Amino acid sequence: VGQVQELAALCYRCRVPMVPFGTGTGLEGGVNAVQGGVCFDLSRMDAIVELSLEDFSVVVEPGVTRKALNSHLRGTGLWFPVGTVGAGALG
């Protein structure tokens, strides 16, 4: 997290676009810096930070995959299905 913060601050100061790369499953080409920039590989940031069963919410880092999340949710009665928005968000 600290390294990402430092790189983000440097990019901001130099006015260089930042492109985050999480799990690498996007088919839309969103990680292509077509007008220049720096791509940040965040795939190793794969922690599940917080889970609230009461309000059906979870806080994850950008490298968490759908399969990893569902493995974590196993036994809770919850799951993260493949969907048009969800699949791209969590690979």
C-alpha positions in Angstrom: 0.0 0.0 0.0 2.8 2.4 0.9 4.5 1.8 -2.5 1.3 2.4 -4.4 0.8 5.7 -2.4 4.3 6.8 -3.3 3.9 6.0 -7.0 0.5 7.7 -7.0 1.9 10.8 -5.5 4.8 10.8 -8.0 2.3 10.4 -10.9 0.2 13.2 -9.6 3.1 15.6 -9.3 4.3 14.7 -12.8 0.8 14.8 -14.2 1.2 11.2 -15.5 -2.0 9.1 -15.8 -2.3 6.0 -13.6 -3.9 2.7 -14.8 -4.6 0.1 -12.1 -4.2 -3.6 -13.0 -5.9 -5.9 -10.5 -6.6 -9.5 -11.6 -6.1 -9.1 -15.3 -9.4 -10.5 -16.4 -10.9 -7.5 -18.0 -11.8 -8.0 -21.7 -12.5 -4.3 -22.3 -8.9 -3.2 -22.6 -9.2 -0.9 -19.6 -5.5 -1.4 -18.6 -4.2 -0.1 -21.9 -2.7 3.4 -21.4 -3.5 4.4 -25.0 -2.5 8.0 -24.4 0.5 7.3 -22.2 0.7 6.6 -18.5 1.9 4.1 -15.9 0.2 0.8 -15.3 0.3 -0.3 -11.7 0.2 -4.1 -11.1 -1.9 -4.5 -8.0 -2.4 -8.3 -8.4 -0.5 -9.1 -5.2 -2.8 -6.9 -3.2 -5.2 -9.9 -2.7 -6.4 -9.5 0.9 -10.1 -9.7 1.9 -10.1 -6.8 4.4 -13.6 -6.9 5.9 -16.7 -8.9 5.6 -20.1 -7.9 7.0 -22.7 -10.6 6.9 -25.4 -8.3 8.3 -25.3 -5.9 5.3 -23.9 -8.3 2.7 -20.8 -6.2 2.0 -17.2 -7.0 1.7 -14.1 -4.9 1.4 -11.4 -6.4 -0.8 -8.1 -5.3 -2.3 -7.8 -5.1 -6.1 -6.1 -8.4 -6.6 -8.9 -10.5 -5.0 -10.5 -12.9 -7.5 -14.1 -14.1 -7.6 -12.9 -17.6 -6.8 -10.9 -16.5 -3.8 -13.8 -14.5 -2.5 -16.2 -17.4 -2.9 -13.7 -19.6 -1.1 -13.7 -17.1 1.8 -17.5 -16.9 1.8 -17.9 -20.7 1.8 -20.0 -21.7 4.8 -21.6 -18.3 5.3 -24.5 -18.9 2.9 -23.3 -16.0 0.6 -21.5 -16.1 -2.7 -20.4 -13.8 -5.4 -21.9 -14.8 -8.7 -20.6 -14.2 -12.2 -22.4 -11.2 -13.7 -22.0 -8.5 -16.2 -20.5 -6.1 -13.7 -19.3 -8.4 -11.0 -17.2 -10.7 -13.1 -15.1 -7.8 -14.4 -14.8 -6.4 -10.9 -13.4 -9.5 -9.3 -12.1 -11.7 -12.1 
